[in-house]
Amino acid sequence: MLDINAFLENSKRLDNSINDDVLTELSNEEVDMIMAVGNSIEGGKWFLNEDMNYLINKNMI
């Protein structure tokens, strides 16, 4: 039976090889587009968090 450490090590190796393959197949423009989407999502999450904090604090006063 495979122990958890061996399983995790194998899954890390698999994740790294998948990431390497994807990154080498993308052009610089495609990587920039993906990064822009990620930054947009992160910005949206930040604004949503600020809005939620405002609404929560407004109701508590």
Protein Blocks (a to p, Z undefined) as FASTA:
>chain_A
ZZfklmmmmmmmmmmmmmmmmmmmpcfklmmmmmmmmmmmmmmmmmmmmmmmmmmmmmmZ
Z
